Amino acid sequence: MRFLAGLIAFVQNVERFAAFAADTVRRKLGKHSDMAVRLAHYLLIIAGIASPLLFWLTGTPLWLEILFTTLYVIYIVIFSFYPSLKKYPTFRLRMLGDGAEQILAFFITGIICLVIGGFVLWGALAGAIPSQTAIATEITLYLAELVIFWNGIIRVYCTSVSLGIKYRAWGIAMGMITPANLVVLFLIYRKVRRECDFEIEKALLNRSRRDDQLCRTKYPILLVHGVFFRDSRLINYWGRVPAELEANGAEVFYGEQQSAASVEVSARELAERIETLVQKTGCGKVNIIAHSKGGLDARYAISRLGADKYVASLTTINTPHHGCLFAEYLLNNAPDSFVKTVESIYNSAFRRLGDPEPDFIAAVKDLTNSRCEEFNKETPDMPGILYQSVGSHAKCSKSGRFPLNLSYPLVRKYDGDNDGLVALTSAPWGESFTVLHPSGKRGITHADVIDLNREDIPGFDVREFYVQLVNKLKVRGL
């Protein structure tokens, strides 16, 4: 226990010293401090790796070699924990940013040290450098770069959100294939660096407006998911949006209806959820933000199942209020055997995941154009509730990830401009309709608009969009 307490005290003292050193360097060098620290790190790493060669060239005494090597090992350990003197607003961003710094250090020092290693190997083969010196130099190079690389890659793999499964998988698959591994590592570094810089700005923005409580609405927010997904604690359907809303004062709950069922069944589950939530929390009403089919479920619950007395507003996001011709075409033309097979596989899988009675076909049928026309006649808007809607569109089939990249051209053929699933003309409902037009080349897909892929899209800050959306509800007294 004494040893553990001493170790903790040592780490705390190192952290205090690092903070003191960081503040001192920043005061002295100003905006150039980060670059100066980087250069100092690179020079020390290169000097340490080349030390066996330098010892041989200068004839350094053995005791001095041992002392220098010990100091270098201590430095590498410290560098593993404190690769930069930057201040980060959160622990996750510190881990992410330091990981990116270590990957960059691996690239810069690795290139130079490979040149040194090549020179030493050539000298050893030519007999100009003793084999003992060459082996010591190569081992030092390998171990130092190994420590730097693994410290960096483990940090970013454990803390990055934007890398996703694809980049992590490519990194593992190409890990032993040179030069493909270096190319993938560079792509990982670039993506992580952008994520870190963007997240720092977001964190500082939220910190600066914390007292404003932009999203502290009168009634809590109820997020209602779309079809073929469930609300999960492990993988949030709404990506980083709920945390961003909560950071700005919102109280957030979830619809928790099953993944696929008819609108009537899903609406019944949603109505029960709303009533239970209101009674349990005493909030009186909720502001619903519903995505995709969730918007139809919410409308049915409000108009047909008595949830109107518990709802202050309904904002639908990319909801097919006017149906999908593409869905109707598929149901009418797909072979019955294929439809039944897909239905059986889906229902069986999601029943195991917790859905009481999943019904794939019923959910798809309620999204068709003909069914939605009937639905709109049977489901009028209720007075006293704010209805508004949002729509987005992709700009090409490459805009979205699988399967939206495949469905986009098919939906476009039957429904026109779309987000990969829902036509832009099908999304309007209520007193206002907001169309999201990003400045980038890709557009905003059905998944992007709820941050399903945790991706930062050029020209569209999805989290800030929801902050401003909820803030407008607050301004209206809802």
C-alpha positions in Angstrom: 0.0 0.0 0.0 2.9 2.4 0.8 4.4 1.6 -2.6 1.1 2.3 -4.4 0.6 5.6 -2.4 4.2 6.6 -3.3 3.6 5.8 -6.9 0.4 7.9 -7.0 2.2 10.8 -5.3 5.0 10.5 -7.9 2.6 10.6 -10.8 0.8 13.6 -9.3 4.1 15.5 -8.8 5.0 14.7 -12.4 1.7 16.1 -13.6 2.2 19.3 -11.5 5.7 19.7 -13.0 4.3 19.1 -16.5 1.6 21.7 -16.0 4.2 24.2 -14.6 6.5 23.5 -17.5 3.7 23.9 -20.0 2.6 27.2 -18.6 6.2 28.5 -18.6 6.9 27.4 -22.2 3.6 29.0 -23.3 4.4 32.3 -21.6 7.9 32.4 -23.1 7.2 31.2 -26.6 3.5 32.2 -27.1 2.0 30.8 -30.3 5.2 29.0 -31.2 5.3 26.9 -28.0 3.7 23.8 -29.5 6.2 23.7 -32.4 9.1 24.3 -30.1 8.1 21.4 -27.8 7.6 19.1 -30.8 11.1 19.9 -32.2 12.6 19.3 -28.7 10.9 16.0 -28.5 12.0 14.9 -32.0 15.6 15.9 -31.4 15.8 14.1 -28.0 14.2 10.9 -29.5 16.6 11.0 -32.5 19.6 11.7 -30.2 18.6 8.8 -27.9 18.2 6.4 -30.8 21.6 7.4 -32.3 23.3 7.3 -28.9 25.2 4.0 -29.4 26.7 5.3 -32.6 27.5 8.6 -30.9 29.1 6.8 -28.0 31.4 4.9 -30.3 32.3 8.0 -32.4 33.2 10.0 -29.3 34.7 7.3 -27.2 32.3 8.0 -24.3 33.2 6.2 -21.0 31.0 3.2 -20.0 29.6 4.9 -16.9 28.4 7.9 -19.0 26.8 5.6 -21.5 24.9 3.9 -18.7 23.8 7.2 -17.2 22.7 8.6 -20.6 20.8 5.4 -21.5 19.0 5.4 -18.1 18.0 9.1 -18.6 16.8 8.3 -22.1 14.6 5.4 -20.9 13.1 7.7 -18.3 12.5 10.3 -21.0 10.8 7.8 -23.2 8.5 6.8 -20.3 7.6 10.4 -19.6 7.1 11.1 -23.3 4.7 8.1 -23.4 2.5 9.9 -20.8 3.2 13.6 -21.8 4.0 13.8 -25.5 2.9 17.5 -25.5 2.3 20.3 -23.1 -1.1 21.2 -24.6 -4.1 21.8 -22.4 -7.2 19.8 -23.3 -10.8 20.5 -22.0 -11.5 16.8 -21.2 -9.6 13.7 -20.3 -10.8 11.9 -23.5 -9.5 14.8 -25.7 -6.2 14.7 -23.9 -5.8 11.0 -24.6 -6.9 11.5 -28.2 -4.7 14.6 -28.8 -1.6 13.0 -27.2 -2.2 9.8 -29.2 -2.1 11.9 -32.4 1.0 13.7 -31.2 2.7 10.3 -30.7 1.7 9.1 -34.1 3.2 12.2 -35.7 6.3 11.8 -33.6 6.5 8.2 -34.9 6.3 9.4 -38.5 8.9 12.3 -38.2 11.5 10.5 -36.0 10.9 7.2 -37.8 11.9 8.6 -41.2 15.1 10.2 -39.8 16.0 7.1 -37.7 15.5 4.8 -40.7 18.1 6.8 -42.5 20.4 6.5 -39.5 19.7 2.8 -39.2 20.4 2.3 -42.9 23.7 4.2 -42.6 24.7 2.1 -39.5 23.8 -1.2 -41.3 25.8 -0.1 -44.4 28.8 0.8 -42.2 28.6 -2.5 -40.3 28.5 -4.5 -43.6 31.5 -2.5 -44.9 33.4 -3.1 -41.7 33.5 0.7 -40.8 31.3 0.3 -37.8 31.7 -2.4 -35.1 28.9 -5.0 -35.2 28.2 -4.4 -31.5 27.5 -0.7 -32.1 25.4 -1.4 -35.1 23.2 -4.0 -33.2 22.8 -1.7 -30.2 21.7 1.2 -32.5 19.2 -0.9 -34.4 17.7 -2.4 -31.2 17.4 1.1 -29.7 15.8 2.4 -32.8 13.3 -0.5 -33.0 12.3 -0.4 -29.3 12.0 3.4 -29.1 9.8 3.6 -32.2 7.8 0.6 -31.0 7.0 2.3 -27.7 6.0 5.6 -29.4 3.9 3.9 -32.1 1.9 1.6 -29.7 1.3 4.5 -27.2 -0.1 6.5 -30.0 -2.2 3.9 -31.7 -3.7 2.5 -28.5 -4.8 5.9 -27.4 -6.5 6.9 -30.6 -8.1 3.4 -31.0 -9.6 3.7 -27.5 -10.8 7.3 -27.6 -11.6 8.3 -31.2 -15.2 8.4 -32.3 -14.7 9.3 -35.9 -12.4 6.4 -36.8 -15.3 4.0 -36.7 -15.0 0.3 -37.5 -13.6 0.8 -41.0 -10.5 2.7 -40.2 -9.7 0.5 -37.2 -10.2 -2.6 -39.3 -8.0 -1.2 -42.1 -5.3 -0.4 -39.5 -5.3 -3.9 -38.2 -5.5 -5.6 -41.6 -2.6 -3.5 -43.1 -0.5 -3.5 -40.0 2.2 -5.8 -41.4 2.1 -4.7 -45.0 4.6 -2.0 -45.9 4.1 0.7 -47.2 0.3 0.2 -47.0 0.5 0.3 -43.2 2.1 3.8 -43.3 -0.5 5.1 -45.7 -3.3 3.8 -43.5 -1.6 5.2 -40.4 -1.3 8.6 -42.0 -5.0 8.6 -42.9 -5.8 7.6 -39.3 -3.6 10.4 -38.0 -5.3 13.0 -40.3 -8.8 11.9 -39.3 -7.9 11.9 -35.5 -6.2 15.2 -35.7 -9.2 16.8 -37.3 -11.5 15.2 -34.8 -9.4 16.4 -31.9 -9.3 20.0 -33.1 -13.0 20.1 -33.8 -13.9 18.5 -30.5 -11.7 21.0 -28.6 -13.6 23.8 -30.3 -17.0 22.2 -29.4 -15.9 21.7 -25.8 -14.7 25.2 -25.4 -17.9 26.5 -27.0 -20.1 24.6 -24.6 -18.0 25.7 -21.7 -18.3 29.3 -22.7 -22.1 29.1 -22.9 -22.8 26.7 -20.0 -24.6 29.4 -18.0 -26.9 30.2 -21.0 -28.6 26.7 -20.8 -29.6 27.0 -24.4 -31.5 23.7 -24.4 -33.2 24.0 -21.0 -36.7 23.7 -22.3 -39.9 23.9 -20.2 -40.7 20.3 -21.2 -38.1 17.5 -21.6 -37.0 16.2 -25.0 -38.2 12.7 -26.1 -36.1 11.3 -29.0 -38.0 8.7 -31.0 -36.0 6.4 -33.3 -36.9 5.2 -36.8 -37.5 1.8 -38.3 -35.1 -1.2 -38.0 -33.3 0.2 -35.0 -33.7 0.0 -31.2 -32.7 2.4 -28.4 -29.6 1.0 -27.0 -27.3 2.0 -24.1 -24.3 0.7 -25.9 -24.8 2.3 -29.3 -26.9 5.4 -29.3 -29.1 5.7 -32.3 -28.7 9.5 -32.1 -24.9 9.4 -32.0 -23.4 12.4 -30.1 -26.5 14.5 -30.2 -28.0 13.6 -26.8 -24.8 14.3 -25.0 -24.5 17.7 -26.7 -28.1 18.6 -25.8 -27.5 17.6 -22.2 -24.3 19.6 -22.1 -26.4 22.6 -23.0 -29.1 22.0 -20.4 -31.6 19.6 -22.0 -33.3 16.7 -20.2 -33.4 13.8 -22.7 -35.5 10.7 -22.8 -36.1 8.0 -25.5 -39.1 6.5 -27.1 -38.1 2.9 -26.6 -40.6 1.4 -29.1 -39.5 -1.8 -30.8 -37.6 -1.7 -34.1 -40.1 -2.8 -36.6 -43.9 -3.0 -36.4 -46.9 -1.3 -37.9 -47.3 2.4 -37.1 -50.4 1.5 -35.0 -48.4 -1.0 -32.8 -45.4 1.3 -32.5 -47.6 4.2 -31.7 -49.3 2.3 -28.9 -46.0 1.5 -27.3 -44.9 5.1 -27.7 -48.1 6.5 -26.2 -47.7 4.2 -23.2 -44.1 5.4 -22.9 -45.1 9.0 -22.9 -47.8 8.6 -20.3 -45.5 6.6 -18.0 -42.7 9.2 -18.4 -45.0 12.2 -17.7 -46.5 10.5 -14.6 -43.1 9.3 -13.3 -41.3 12.6 -13.7 -44.2 15.1 -13.3 -43.0 17.0 -16.3 -46.5 17.5 -17.7 -45.6 17.3 -21.3 -42.7 16.4 -23.7 -41.2 17.8 -26.8 -40.9 15.0 -29.3 -38.1 14.9 -31.9 -38.7 11.9 -34.1 -36.7 10.5 -37.0 -38.0 8.6 -40.0 -40.9 6.3 -39.3 -40.8 7.5 -35.7 -42.5 10.7 -36.9 -45.5 8.6 -38.1 -45.6 6.7 -34.9 -45.6 9.9 -32.9 -48.4 11.5 -35.1 -50.6 8.4 -34.6 -50.0 8.3 -30.9 -50.9 12.0 -30.6 -54.0 12.0 -32.9 -55.5 8.5 -32.3 -54.3 7.3 -28.9 -54.7 10.3 -26.6 -51.0 11.3 -26.3 -51.9 14.9 -27.4 -52.5 16.0 -23.8 -48.9 15.0 -23.0 -47.2 16.5 -26.0 -46.1 20.1 -26.5 -44.4 19.8 -29.9 -43.5 17.3 -32.5 -40.5 17.9 -34.7 -40.1 15.2 -37.4 -36.7 14.6 -39.0 -36.6 13.1 -42.5 -40.0 11.4 -42.0 -41.8 10.0 -45.1 -45.1 11.8 -44.3 -46.2 11.3 -48.0 -44.8 7.8 -48.3 -42.1 6.1 -50.4 -42.9 5.0 -54.0 -39.7 3.0 -53.8 -40.9 1.0 -50.9 -44.2 0.4 -52.7 -42.4 -0.8 -55.9 -40.3 -3.2 -53.9 -43.3 -4.8 -52.1 -45.2 -5.1 -55.4 -42.3 -6.5 -57.5 -40.0 -8.5 -55.1 -40.5 -12.3 -55.3 -42.7 -13.6 -52.4 -40.0 -16.1 -51.4 -37.4 -13.4 -51.1 -39.7 -11.2 -49.0 -40.7 -14.0 -46.7 -37.0 -15.0 -46.2 -36.0 -11.4 -45.3 -39.0 -11.1 -43.0 -38.3 -14.4 -41.3 -34.6 -13.6 -40.7 -35.3 -10.0 -39.5 -38.1 -11.0 -37.1 -36.1 -13.9 -35.7 -33.0 -11.8 -35.1 -34.7 -8.8 -33.5 -36.9 -11.0 -31.3 -33.7 -12.3 -29.8 -32.6 -8.7 -29.3 -35.6 -7.9 -27.3 -38.5 -6.9 -29.6 -41.7 -8.6 -28.3 -43.4 -8.9 -31.7 -41.3 -7.6 -34.6 -43.1 -7.3 -37.9 -40.9 -6.4 -40.8 -43.6 -6.4 -43.5 -46.1 -4.4 -41.5 -43.5 -1.7 -40.9 -42.5 -1.5 -44.6 -46.1 -1.4 -45.8 -46.9 1.5 -43.6 -44.1 3.5 -45.4 -45.6 3.1 -48.9 -47.1 6.0 -50.8 -50.6 4.6 -50.9 -50.7 3.8 -47.2 -49.3 7.2 -46.1 -52.0 9.0 -48.2 -54.7 7.1 -46.2 -52.7 7.7 -43.0 -52.7 11.5 -43.5 -56.5 11.5 -43.9 -57.0 9.4 -40.8 -54.5 11.2 -38.6 -55.2 15.0 -38.4 -53.0 17.4 -36.5 -54.2 18.1 -33.0 -54.7 21.7 -31.8 -52.4 23.2 -29.3 -49.4 21.2 -30.5 -46.5 22.7 -32.5 -45.9 20.5 -35.6 -42.7 21.2 -37.6 -40.4 19.1 -39.9 -36.9 18.8 -41.2 -35.6 17.3 -44.4 -32.2 16.6 -46.0 -30.8 15.2 -49.2 -27.7 13.4 -50.4 -26.0 14.7 -53.5 -24.8 11.4 -55.0 -24.7 7.7 -54.3 -21.3 8.1 -52.7 -22.7 10.4 -50.1 -23.8 7.7 -47.7 -22.4 4.5 -46.3 -23.8 1.1 -47.0 -26.7 0.5 -47.7 -27.7 4.1 -48.4 -25.1 4.3 -51.2 -27.0 1.5 -52.9 -30.5 2.7 -52.2 -29.9 6.3 -53.2 -30.1 5.9 -57.0 -33.1 3.6 -56.8 -35.0 6.0 -54.6 -34.0 8.8 -56.8 -35.5 7.0 -59.8 -38.9 6.6 -58.2 -39.1 9.5 -55.7 -36.6 12.1 -56.8 -34.1 14.0 -54.6 -33.6 12.0 -51.4 -31.5 11.2 -48.4 -30.9 7.6 -49.4 -34.3 6.5 -48.2 -36.8 9.3 -48.0 -37.6 11.7 -50.8 -37.3 15.4 -50.0 -40.8 16.0 -51.2 -42.1 13.4 -48.7 -40.7 15.1 -45.6 -42.6 18.3 -45.2 -45.2 18.5 -42.4 -46.5 21.1 -40.0 -46.2 24.9 -39.8 -42.6 25.0 -41.0 -40.3 22.8 -43.0 -36.5 23.2 -42.8 -34.3 21.8 -45.6 -30.7 21.2 -44.8 -28.4 22.3 -47.6 -24.8 21.5 -46.7 -22.0 23.4 -48.5 -19.9 20.2 -49.1 -20.1 17.8 -52.0 -21.7 14.9 -50.2 -25.0 16.2 -48.8 -26.7 14.9 -45.7 -28.1 11.3 -45.7 -30.8 9.6 -43.7 -28.1 8.4 -41.2 -26.1 11.7 -41.2 -29.0 13.7 -39.9 -29.1 11.8 -36.7 -25.3 11.4 -36.4 -25.6 7.6 -36.6 -22.1 7.3 -38.0 -20.5 9.9 -35.6 -19.0 11.7 -38.6 -18.2 15.4 -38.9 -19.5 16.5 -42.2 -18.0 19.5 -43.9 -20.6 22.3 -43.9 -22.9 20.7 -41.4 -22.5 20.5 -37.7 -25.2 18.0 -36.7 -24.8 18.5 -33.0 -25.1 22.3 -33.2 -28.1 21.9 -35.5 -30.0 20.1 -32.7 -28.8 22.6 -30.1 -30.3 25.4 -32.1 -33.4 23.4 -32.9 -34.1 22.8 -29.2 -33.1 26.3 -28.3 -35.9 27.5 -30.6 -38.4 25.4 -28.6 -37.1 27.0 -25.5 -37.6 30.5 -27.0 -41.2 29.6 -27.8 -41.7 28.6 -24.2 -41.9 24.9 -24.8 
